[in-house]
């Protein structure tokens, strides 16, 4: 018996959650400020009538490209990963996550991953993380790229 689109999406979501290191719905919910009910509804295929704003919230939580949930539900497609913390190859080998190719795509994927991670934090943690990141920027490299006419 063939699985329905909602069952297939639920299995993909569950696998993605585990791949991201969240061994329970509750852990992902707490980390992303998404209700565990929404995550559970998606992963069990209990619900398919998510509003576009709810789909966007869920897609951000799973690191999927905007519109992936609708495509998967309508056409049975596979969500496109845009934020893959294991792109270096450190992640589980049983999950396939295609990496975008080209400099702009890589840059965009990095920005999306950073934005997704930052948005999950509370205000104080956000400030600490951003300060930490800025402290680690190589000022000389930034100055060189600005001096070469590239925008930093």
N, C-alpha and C positions, 0 to 999 in steps of 0.2 A: 504494500500500500504506500502510495506516494504521500509525502508530507505536504501540508498546506504551507503557503508562504509565511503565515504567522508562526507556525511551528518551526520552520526552517530559520526564520529571523530570531526566534527565541533561543534556539540552540546556538546560533552564531553569537548572540549577545552574551549568553552564559559563558561560552568559550572565551570571548573577548574579556569579560570581567575577570575570569580566572587568569588569563594571560597577563592582565594588568596587575595581578598580585592581590586581588580582592577575592578572598575565599568565601565570602558571604555577601548576600544582597545588602545586608545592613552595613557592612564595611564600606562598600561603594557608595551607598546612600550618605553615610556620615562624611565621607571624604569629599563628595561633590555637591553637598547640599541639595540633593535630589531625594524626593521621598522614596522610601523603600517600597511603597505600594506601586509607584510608577515603574520602578525597575523590575519588580516582581511581575507586574502586568505584561511588560515587554518580554521578559524571559520565559514566561509560561505560555505566551500567546493568548492570554485571557482577553486582551483588548487590542483593537486595531484602530480605533477612532481617536487617535491622539491629535490635538490641535497642532498647528504648525509651530507655535511657540514651545509647546511641550516636546515635540519631536526635536526641536533645536537643542533644548536642554539635555535631552537624553543623548543626542548625537555628540554633544560636547563631553558628556560624562564618559562615553565610550571611545572618544577620540575619532569619531567618524565624520566624514565630509557632510556638510549640510545637504539635506534632501535624501540621504542614504536610506533612512527608515521608510519613507514613502515609496521609493523605488523598490526596495526589498518586499514591501507588502503588496504593491501593485503588480510587479513583474517577476518577483522571485529572485531578484538580483542580490548580490553580496555587497554589504556596506563597504565603502571605500575608507580606508584608514588614512587619516591625515596627521595624527599625533601618535607616533609609535615610540615609546620610551625604550624599546629594545631593538631599535634599528641597527645598533652596533653588532647584533647577533647574539646578545646575551639572553634573549628571551627563549621561551619554550619552542622547540623545533616543530611542533605539530600544528602550529597556527601560521598560516601564510598571510603576510601583510605586505602587499606590494608597495615598494617605495617609489615616490615620484622621481622622474628623471629631470636633469637640467638644473642649472644654478637657481633660476627664479622659483621653480617648484620646490627645491630644497629650502630656499630661504623662506618661502611662504609656509611650508610645513613646520619649520622651526618656530616661526612667529605664532602659528596656531597652537603648537604644543606649549609654548611659553604662556600664551594667553590663557589657555585652558587650565594650566597648572596654577597660575596666579589667581584666576577667578575662584578657585576652590578654597582659597585661604580667607581667613578673617582679615579685617583691616590692619590690625597691628602686625600680623604675620606677613601680610603683603608688603608692608613698608620694610620690614626686616629683610625679606628675601630680595626685594628690589635694591636696597642699599648694599646687600652682600654682592649682588651681581654687578652693580656699578663699581664697587671697590675692586673687583677682580678684572675689570676691563683694562686692557693694556693701553694706557694713555698714548704711548708712542705710536702704536699701530693706528689708533684712531686719528692722531695728528697727521701721520703719513698719508692715510687714505684721504683725508680732507685736503691735504696739501697737493695730492695728485689729481684733485678735481672730482673725486668720488664723494658721495654723501655718506656720512656715517650713520 
